[in-house]
Amino acid sequence: MHRNMMKRLAEWKNAPSHKPLLVYGARQTGKTYLLNEFAKTEFANDYVRFDLERDGRARQAFEQDLEPRTLIRRLSQISGMRIAPEHTLLFLDEIQASNRALASLKYFQEDMPQLAVVAAGSLLGVAVNQQGFTAPVGKVQTLTLRPMNFAEFLDALGEGALVAEIRESYHSGESFYLHDEMMSRFWQYLLVGGMPEAVSEYARSGSFDAVRALQMDILDLYSADMAKYASPVETARIRDTWNSIPAQLAKENHKFQYKLVRSGGRASVYAPAISWLLSAGLVERCVRVSSGQLPLAMHEDAAAFKIYMGDTGLLSARSELRQDMVMDVERRRRVDLGGVVENYVAQSMCANGVPLRYWTSGATAEVDFVMQMNDSAAGVPVEVKSSDNTRSRSLSVYRGKYEPDEALRLSTKNFGVDNGVRSVPLYAAFCVGE
């Protein structure tokens, strides 16, 4: 299946000089598959891969001298393949299993920069944060592979050619001629999500039941990882926090509530669990800003945030959403899908490298996502919700200018928009269903 990150990998390979590449990402996002396909395409199969979680001999090769030439000699002997620094790709998979292998990337960069080295790890962020692990800061380039996005999902279903036409319709403001069909695909994506194995199964069989079985297997794997890479006490807190996410998103909360994790829950107890989930790539954090003044980072309130799951399909599985609840038009109108759709937006923004931020105006309104934009950005719709969720109005944003209706002038003024209308280079975003 096509992944957009293949282009970024090719750019890394073709750069005049490049550091070792460290690829982060949660389990089952397709890191090994992607890097294998990259090696076959860009290195004409001249690559050597070591799975450091399974291959004890490969791990032992890093236990002594980390001098690159010595390492290359040992690894060549173990693999039975010649590793030529000028044209061979060295792929160290599941590198979190060896702190020494992780540390070796520094020496490859310093003493053998001509060798192309890529490394990947499913719980790499967790390993790096653990005591005793050495992160080669400044000596590596990093990328994060997230679940497949909607465009990649369409491509997997054989409809990738429509993506360019959808973008063209968006920029031109014209209706897309297959709008209803693509909206149906959107609802399918909310159920299937972007985990490559789930997408592949849906493309093959079209069975939501088969997809759900795979999603539950992935969730079980995540739960096992929590026990493997954390103490028993930490594991219980991580699982409690993880299990609370569907309820957190279903509430009309303006921030993550520790009491929904466990009665009487406090930040001092559960904040480390959130940090673990973030390091593992399982969740994304959206921080509240106190105003719309630039730069937004200076107005963040670190104590107020929302948490989203890294994959909307896994959220649907955890929320026990059935096919008929989402795909049937009449049933869908009676089901609260707001949290799932909001999670989709957060997932899409993260995939595009956009920091997650939101804004609230006391008990008046909420803008789900706020971001900075350049002066050439096109107009996008904005949703503002009242606290009691009884009404939903919209703002229009064109080249950074807010044009709110009368009922929302006070809210936008509190947001930092003088007199209700002010040209500021930021906008809020949300996803519109039917």
NUZAFI-567187 format. One record per residue: x negated, y, z negated of N, C-alpha, C, O in turn. Coordinates in steps of 0.02 Angstrom, whole numbers, plus 50000, padded with zeros to 5 digits. Each point is the difference from the previous one (the first is absolute). Layout:
# residues N
XYZXYZXYZXYZ
...
This chain:
# residues 434
499584994050000500425006050000499565006350000499485000249968
500755004750068499625006250006500035003949935500545000849971
498885001750006499975004449943499665006550021499495000050034
500805005549945499745006650019499305001249974499625003950029
500194992849917499345001149971499444997250045499425001749990
500754994250059499494997550046499635005850033499404999550013
500965005850002499695005950031499485003149954499465001950022
500704998649914499535003049952499404995549990499445002549989
500664991050014499434995449995499545000850059499394999849993
500895000950067499595001050060499625006649996499425000350020
500895004949953499655006349992499414999349951499475002950011
500634993349937499454998749952499434996550035499415001849991
500754993150048499484996050034499625004250051499404999250006
500945005250029499695003950055499685006549977499715003650040
500344997949896499685006149974499244999450006499734994549994
499925011150018499274999750007499664996749941499504996450008
500765004749933499754996649940500594998849954500455004149996
499544990349971500564998549955499764996349938499534996050002
500805005649944499874996549937500384993450000500454999050041
499374996449914500424994049992500735002149987500135004949966
500334991350061500715001649995500334995649948499944993950001
500405009349952500344996649945500755000850011500265005649998
500104988950014500715000250015500414997849939499964994349978
500425010449995500444998649944500694997950026500155000650059
500254996849895500694998350017500264994549956499624995849977
501045004150011500304994849959499964993350036499884999750061
500204995049902500014993350030500564999650053500525003149994
499344993150058500484998450052500155005850047500504999850037
499105005549962500115005550048499654998750066500085003950047
499534990749957499704998150065499285002250010499795000850057
499845000349889499315002450007499564995050037499635001850046
500404991949933499574994950031500174999150074499564999750042
501094999949974500214999350069499775005850042499734999150055
500375007049920499815006050037499255000150014499795001450056
499804997349893499285000450009499744994350043499515000950036
500814993349962499814994650046500155002050072499584998950044
501015004049968500175002350068499535005650023499815000250058
500025004249896499535005350016499324997150020499695002350048
500084992749915499354997050015500014996550068499525000550038
501024996049977500054996550064500015005050058499714998750053
500645006949937500085004950054499385004350010499775000950056
499965001849889499475005050005499294997049996499525003450018
500424990549958499344997049993499934993550040499534996249989
500945002650056499974994250044499864993649962499604995850021
500745003449922499934994149957499324999349967499854994949970
499735010250036499354999849967500085002849929499805005649985
500504990449972500105002149931499984994049954500114994350021
499735007049916499974994849949500435002249942499915005549973
500554990250007500465001749945499874995349941499934994050009
500055008949932499944996249938500585001749954500135005949987
500234989049990500525001049950499684999049931499894994449979
499965011149988499634999649937500414997349942499724998449948
500935001250060500424997149948499964992450003500044996749948
499895000650111499984992750008499304997150008499874994349980
499685009650048499334997450019499505001549944499725005449997
500164989649960499535000949945499295001050024499625003749968
500194993050086499325000850026499885007150023499465002849990
501045000150042499925007050023499945004749940499605004750002
500794994049946499945004249940499304999549970499715005049978
500024988950021499344999049971499465003650039499485001849972
500644999450092499505003550041499885007149975499475002950013
501014999849952499955006949975499765000449928499925005449973
499964988949995499854999949929499285002049984499855001449942
499714998650107499315001749986499825006650035500315005249988
499194994650055499775006150033500535002550049500284996250039
499855010449958500495003050046499675003650058500325004150034
499054994549978499665002950058500344997450063500074994050008
500145010550038500414997950057499704994550043500364995450020
499005004849995499704994850042500034993249966500114994950033
499795005049902500054993849963500724997450001500124994050010
500355010449981500704998150001500204997350069500354994950004
499445008450048500174997750068499724993050013500334995850030
499065003149946499704993350009500414994749963500134994650028
500065006849910500394995149962500694998850031500214994350006
500125011050013500674999350029499974996450068500464996350016
499025004850022499934996450064499924992549987500284995950036
499345002449913499904993049983500654996749977500154994350018
500235009349942500634997349974500514999050056500344994950002
499715009950043500504999750054499774995850060500424997650039
498925001549968499744996650059500035004250062499954997550056
500145009149935500055004750056499485005549992499855002249945
499895000050111499505005349999500365006749991500485001550034
499275002449919500265006749988499495005150025499475000949970
500695002250087499555004950030500235007049981500555002150020
499065001749941500225006649977500225004750055500405004549988
499334994650073500155004750054500694999050030500295004850026
500004989249970500644999050034500484995249965500554998850026
499284998449916500454995549964500405003849947499745004649968
500894993550024500415002849947499994995249940500154994050008
499685008649934500034996149938500645001849963500115005849982
500324989350007500655000949970500014996549932499994993849997
500045010049949500024997449932500725000649975500225005349978
500154989150025500705000149981500074998349926499584996549971
500955006149997500134999149929499395001949959499784996249957
499945009650058499385002149969500085001549926499505000349963
501125000450013500105001249929499784994049958499955000649938
499934993650094499784994149963499265000349981499774995849962
499865009150064499295000549986499795007349991499975003850048
499884998049891499775006849986499335001250035499875005650023
499714989449981499355000750033500085001250075499635003950029
500854992850002500135001250071500245007150011499805003250049
500624999249906500245006950006499425004949993499965004950037
499594993749916499425004449990499534999850059499665004950014
500324989550023499534999350056500165004850057499565001550041
501065001049963500185004550054499575006349999499855002850052
499964999449889499565005849993499344998850036499755004450034
499974989649957499344998650029500044998750075499535001650037
501034995649985500094999450073500025006950032499715001050054
500635003749913500045006750029499325003549999499835003550048
499784995549900499365003549993499454996850041499595003550031
500384989849970499424996650029500134996550066499534998250036
501115000749981500164996750064500625003250030500504996650011
499485009950003500605003550025500234997650068500585001250019
498994995550019500204997650067500474994049997500334998450049
499704998149894500444994349993500715002349985500115003949953
500374993750086500705001649988500274995349946500014993950008
500215009149936500254996149944500715002349983500115006049990
500364989350006500675001649975500144995449941499794994249999
500565008549952500184996149941500735001549983500245005650010
500104989449965500715000949983500144996349935499674995149983
500835007449981500194996849938500715001649982500225005750007
500154989249970500705000949985500115003849935500465004149996
499134994749954500055003649937499365003849987499745000449944
500005002550110499375003549997500035006049953499535001349962
501035002450041500065005849956500004998049927499715003549959
500614990850025500004997649931499294998049980499785001749945
499874994850099499324997849984499535005949989499604999949953
500455005150090499565005849994500125003649934499535002849971
501094997250005500155003449938499824996049938500015002749944
499844990950065499824995949943499275001549978499585001750042
500304997549895499335001249973499504995150030500134994050005
499315008650016499474995750028499994999850075499504997850028
501035004450007500005000150072499695006550025500145005449974
499444994050076499635005750026500295002150067499964996450049
500335009649952500275002750063499455003950035499725004649970
500134993850092499475003550037500235006950024500075001250060
500055003349893500275006650015499535003750048499405000449988
500895002350066499615003950047499624995850051499715002750047
500304990849944499634995550045500454996050046499754996250041
500905004749952500474996250041500545004650027500135005449972
500184992550082500605003350026500594995649980499954993950002
500615009149979500574996049978500615001250043500115005450026
500284989349981500655000350033500494995949958499804995249967
500835006650035500524996149965500504997450050500315003950037
499784989649964500494996950045500654999049961500014996449950
500515006750073500664999449969500454995550042499804998050055
500795000349922500464995950040500155003250067499905006150009
500334990050038500165002450067500545005449996500494999349962
499435006050077500515005250001500554998350050499984994750032
500515009749975500574998650043499804999250072500274995850036
499255008449987499784999450070499674993350012500114996950052
499485000849901499674993550007500524994449997499934994950033
500595006149927500554995149996500344999450068500134994550023
500025011250008500324999850066499554996550051500234996250041
499125005249955499534996850046500004992449991499974996350049
500065001549889500014992849987500634996750027499994994150017
500555009849989500634997450027500045000850076500514998650030
498945003750000499995000850073500295006550024500155000750060
499945004249895500305006450019499535005849988500225005749990
499134993050011499505005249988500025005650051499815005749985
500414992850076500025005150052500505005549984499965005550028
500514993149928500515005049983499745005349951500305005349993
499144993249973499765004549949499845006950029500185005149971
499474995050086499825006350032500635003950020500015006149995
500504990450028500625003450020500375002849940500315005350004
499664991149940500325002649938499655006449978500335004849982
499014995250020499625006049982500165005850047500085005749978
499984992950085500155005250048500695003049987500105006050006
500384989749978500685002549985499995004349937500365005049996
499244993049955499955004049939499735006950014500275005049977
499184995350061499695006550013500435004450045499985006149994
500394990850051500425003950046500675001849969500365004450025
499824992349921500655001349968500584996750036500585001649986
499284993950060500534996750038500174993349968499584996949967
501035000950043500224993549974499644994450035499915000150061
499894994949901499674994150030500544995450027500494998649965
499434999050095500544996450033500144993249967500544997250011
499005000149950500124993749964500035001249925499774996049960
500535009750021500015001949930500314994649956499714998049950
500884999750067500354995149958499594993649992499964997249946
499745000550109499604993949997499395001049955499814995549962
499875010350043499415001349959500195001149926499604998349956
500985004450031500235000549930500114993149971499864998849941
500384996650100500084993149977499324997049984499924996449950
499595005150093499324997649986499735003149936499654996749961
500525009650026499775003349938500274996349939499634998849953
501014999450048500294996549943499694993049994499904997649944
499944999450112499654993549997499325000849967499784995949960
499885009650057499345001249971500045000949924499564997849964
500975005450012500075000849928500044993349965499764999349943
500534995750090500044993349971499364996050008499784996749954
499935003850105499414995950016499375003249972499564996549974
500395010150030499405003449978499424999150049500104998450058
499305002849917499425000050044499464994949984499455000550027
500694994749928499504994949988499954995750063500504997250022
498905002250007499934996850066500324993150005500304998450052
499634997549897500294993350003500765000350005500314996150036
500005008549927500725000850002500235002650068500494997750028
499135007250000500175002750065499934994650054500434999450044
499044996749952499894994650049500564994949997500234997750052
499995000649888500544995149993500655002850028500384996450033
499765010049955500625002950026499975000550076500514998850034
498915002949993499945000350073500094993150032500264999450055
499534995549909500054993150026500714997249993500274997250048
500025003549893500634996549986500605004649994500574997750010
499325008749974500565004549989500394998449937500565002349991
499154993649965500344997749940499805004249939499425000149980
501075003549992499865003849939499884995349941499635001749954
500694992450046499894995249946499284997649999499704999449947
500024999250111499314997850004499535005549978499504998849966
500665007350053499605005849979500025000849925499495001249968
501104998150002500075000949927499594994749963499705001649949
500284992350076499604994749968499265001950000499654998949951
500115003950104499305002250004499885005849952499485000349967
500995004350030499925005849955499964997749927499615002749961
500794992450021499984997649931499344996549985499745000449944
499984996250106499334997049992499475005349987499564999249959
500495006350078499525005549992500075003149930499515001549968
501114999450010500125002849934499734995449946499735002349949
500334991150060499724995249953499245000549999499694999549947
500015001550112499275000850004499775006249963499504999849964
500875005650044499835006249964500044998849924499565002349963
500954994250015500084998649929499424995849974499765001049944
500014994250097499434995849980499375004249996499584998949956
500345005850089499415004449998499985004149936499465001249972
501125000950005500025003949938499724996049942499645002749958
500524990950040499754995749946499264998450009499644999149951
500135000650112499314998250014499525005649986499444998949978
500775007350034499555005749997500155004749942499785005850000
500604992049951500155004249942500074995549939500124993950005
499805009149936500084996249938500744998349990500435003050032
499734992149923500714998249990500435006049980500575000650023
499185003749933500395005849980500105004850058500555002550012
498914998750025500055004450058500464997150053500385003750031
499584989849979500424996750050500745001149985500395001550045
499804997749891500715001049981500225007150015500565001150024
499015003849962500195007050011500015001650075500435003850022
499114993350016500005001150072500634997250031500325003250042
499864990749938500614996950028500625003849980500455000950042
499595001449896500585003949979500065006450042500555001850021
498895001549990500015006250040500204998550071500435003550029
499274991450001500154997850068500744998250008500325002050049
499954994449903500704997850003500495005749992500584999450020
499205006249952500465005649988500105004550061500445004250000
499154994950052500015004750056500685000350035500245005550013
500094988950003500665000650032500495004149957500375004150027
499634994949908500455003849956499795007449998500435004449997
498924996950004499775007050000500265003650062500235005749995
499744991050064500225003250062500765000450005500265004350036
500094991449929500735000150003500305005649958500565002150012
499065000249938500245005349957499915006850033499575000950043
500855003949936499925006950023499485003549955500145005249970
499274991750027499485002649958499595005250038499924999650060
499825005249903499545004750030499284997949988499545003350025
500364991449936499324997549990500044992849973500534997749979
498894998950022499954993349974500155000149925499755004349963
500674991150015500204999849930499744993749967500184994450019
499405006449931499704994349966500524995949962499914994049989
500645009249990500514996449963500364994850044500324995449975
499635005550092500284995050045499554993950008500224994750023
499155006149958499544994350000500164995549941500084993950007
499965009249935500194996549938500265005249951499745005649996
500764992649965500285004649951499455002749954499634996149970
500345010550025499485003149959499335000450034499505001749968
500474996850097499365000150036499695006950001500355005150004
498984995149993499645006349999499455000050052499774994750022
500035011349998499475000750050499354996949975499644996950039
500215003849898499374997349973499964992450007499464997250002
501124999650001500024992750006500014997850073499664995250018
500745008250024500124997650067499635003850055500014997850058
499685007849927499615003550051499444995750029499905000250061
499734995949898499494995550029500294994950049499684998050048
500944999749939500324995350046500135003250068499914996850052
500315009549946500115003550063499345000850037499974999250061
499505002449903499345000750032499784993550032499715000050054
500434994349913499834993550029500384998850065499704997850049
500945003649951500414999050060499775004550057500004998050058
499805008249926499745004550051499344997450028499905000150060
499664997549896499354997350022500094993850044499614998950046
500904997249939500134993950038500345001450067500074995550041
500145010849970500335001850062500734997950003500294999850055
500014998649888500694997649999500515005549996500584999150019
499225006849957500475005549992499675006550024499395000350011
501035004849998499785006850017500305004849950500564999149978
499065006250005500235004949951500185006550035499615002450042
500965000549940500235006550027500035004949942500394999049953
499205006350049499935004649944500445006250010500075002550056
500224999949890500425006050003499585006350004499485000549966
500745004350075499685006650001500495004949969500614999450007
499115005649958500425004849965500265005550045500495003449982
499194997650076500235005150047499744998450069499634995250010
500585008950038499774999050068499425004450019499845000750059
499825002249892499435004350015499404995750020499914994449976
499695008350068499414996550024499395001949960499955005649975
499574989750017500044993150022500424995849952500015001249940
500344993950088500464996049960499644996349944500294998949946
499094999050066499644996149950499925003849935499934996949947
500075009750056499915004049939500645000649960500005002749945
500564994850083500645000449965500284993249983500594999349986
498984995650014500224993349982500074999249925499615002749961
500914993850019500114998249930499874992549994500434995950015
498975002449961499794993049999500444995749955500024993950008
500335009249945500424996249954500674998150030500354995749973
499845007450082500644998750033499864997050069499705003250042
500524990749968499874996650064500544994750012500364998049954
499674999850108500434994450019499554994550029499465001450025
500774992449972499624994350024500404996550055500604998749992
499074999850063500304996250055499614993650012499404999749987
500944995350039499654993850018499655000950066500225004050042
499234992449967499605000750061500344997450062499825001950056
500684993749936500354997350058500755000049987500234997349950
500145005750096500735000549992500344993250003500504998949966
499234996550074500294993350003499954996449934500474996649980
498965004149985499934996949935500475003249949500264996749956
499855009950051500485003449956500714997250013500374998849952
499805000250111500664997150016500084993149969500534998249976
498924997950026500034993349971500085000449924500404996449971
499225008149997500045000849928500685002749979500244998549946
500075005550097500665002949985500574995350018500585001549988
499254992650039500494995050019500495002650052500594998349998
499175005850048500425002450055500104994450050499514997050023
501115001649994500144994950049500095003050070500105006150007
499874989650043500075002250069500655003650011500015005350033
500554992049941500655003050013500075006849967500385004250024
499264997149920500035006449966499695005650042500205005849994
499324992450048499635005050038500215000350073500075005450028
500054988950002500134999850072500735001150018500155002050055
500304996649899500715001150013500175007349984499895002349944
500385001450105500115007249993500475001449941499855004449960
500704992050035500485001349947499714998449931500105003849953
499544990750041499704998249936499465005149981499945001949942
499695000350107499455004649987500255006549969499665003049959
500934999250060500285006249973500184999449927500085005049965
499984988850011500194999049930499404997949957500084998749940
499335000950091499404997949964499535006049993499925003950048
499784996949895499535005549989499324998150027499634996249968
500205006350090499354998650032499535006049994499465000050030
500745005049932499605006149996499284998749978499535002750029
500384993149920499334998649975499584996350050499395001250005
500914994350034499634996150050499795004550057499434999650024
501025004749999499845004650054499465005049977499545001550038
500525000949901499505004649973499324996649997499485003150013
500524990449968499374996249997499694999450070499395000450007
501044998850044499764999750069499645006450019499474999850032
500815006049949499685006450016499325000449966499515002050031
500474996249905499375000349963499484995550032499425001950006
500794992150013499544995350032499735002850066499414999350014
501025003950025499805002850064499525005949991499525000850037
500625003449913499565005749987499314997749978499495002750024
500484992349932499354997449978499614997150059499395000950004
500954995750041499674997050057499695005350045499534998750036
500745007549961499745005550040499545004649959499835005550023
499984992249918499535003849960500285006349969499625004649984
501044995850006500315005949971500104999049925500324995149981
499405009249977500104999349927500745000349983500375004050028
499844991949925500704999949979500115005149944499694999749947
500775005050066500195005049950500755001350007500284999450054
500045002449890500715001950001500105006049955499545002049964
501055001050040500155006049961500714999649974500454997550033
499655005049906500675000549972500105007049972499525003549981
501114998650016500175006549972500464998949941500605001250003
499104996549941500404998649941500554995150015499874994550024
500745007549963500584995750014500375002350063500594998350009
499075005550033500345002950058499914995950064500494998250033
498895000249984499874996850065499354996249997499595000849955
500334994950096499384996350006499814999650074500424998650042
498945002549973499744998850066499574993849994499505000049964
500694994750071499704993549989499254999850016499614997049964
500195006350090499304999950020499805007050025500365003050040
499084999449937499745006550020499304999050026499614996349970
500235007050085499324999450027499805006450035500425003950022
498944997249983499745005650038500004998450073499904994250020
500205010950021499974998850072499665005950033499965005549971
499784993450089499675005550035500515004350036500594998350003
499185007250025500455004950030500364997450062500525002750020
499204992150011500294997550063500524994549988500274997250048
499865001149888500464994549986500705001750025500235005749997
500114989250028500675001050026500514999949943499844998049944
500765004250071500525000249950500214993049980500054995650042
500085003449894500234993649974500575001249951500045005449971
500404989750020500545000849952499754999049928499524996449988
500825006849966499824999549929500644998649961500525003150013
499444992449940500584998549958499885002749930499474999149971
501035004350003499985002249930500624997249966500565000950024
499344995749919500554996849965500175003849937499565002649966
501084997650018500205002749935499874994749948499974994050016
499965008049921499824995249947500554994849989499854994349982
500785007550029500544995249989500154996150063500464995950002
499145005450052500064996250062500695000650032500204995750040
500175009749944500675000850029499985003550067500484999850038
498975003449978499955003350065499294999450026499524999149962
500425001350102499344999750031499995005050057500394999550048
499175005449947499955005150051499324999550034499584996149981
500335007950070499374999550036499695006950012500345005150000
499014994950008499635005950019499694998750068499834994350016
500105010850024499654999350063499325003249995499935005649974
499564991050050499325002649996499725000550070499964995050036
499845011049984499715000950066499355003849992499995005849980
499464990850038499335002949993499895002849930499715005449991
500534990949959499875001849931500495004849970499915001949942
500615000250093500475004949972500634996549976500324996450037
499855004849899500614997349972500595004650018499945006149997
500614990950022500615003750014500574996649963500424996750031
499615004149902500494996449961500695003250004500075005850017
500444990249967500675002949997500085003549933499584999449956
500975004350038500105004349941499984996149935499745002549950
500534991550049500074996249938499324997849972499954998349941
499545001950100499354997549978499485005449994499414998649990
500795007750015499515005349997499635000249933499395001049998
500974998149948499685000249935499504994449993499445001049975
500744993050048499554994349995499375001250040499454998549976
500625004050085499415001150041499575005649973499395000050008
500945004949959499605005349969499584997149944499415001849993
500894993849966499624996849947499434995850028499484999249968
500614998250092499494996050032499425004250025499494997250022
500575009349975499465004350022500135003350066499545002550032
501094997649989500195003150063500365006549984500594999949983
499075005750023500285006549980500645001650038500024999450061
500495002849902500645002150030500324994650042500415001550044
499414992449943500314994550037499694998650067500074994450025
499575010450005499684998850065499295002849997499905005949988
499634989950024499315002250001499604995350045500094993949998
499485008950042499594995950044499434997049961499525003549984
500534990049999499474996549963499844993550037500454996750025
498925001449977499804994150039500104993549961499514996649985
501105001850000500154993649969500734998150015500415004350017
499724989449978500694997950011500164993849959499554996749975
501085001850018500224993949966500284995350052500265002250052
499704991549935500224995150050500444994749968499924998549941
500534998850098500384994249978500224996250062499945002550056
500324991649935500214995850056500754999950004500344998849950
499945002450108500725000250010500224993250028499714997450048
500814999849922500284993850026500545001650051499895004050046
500694992949947500555001350047500445005749974500495001850032
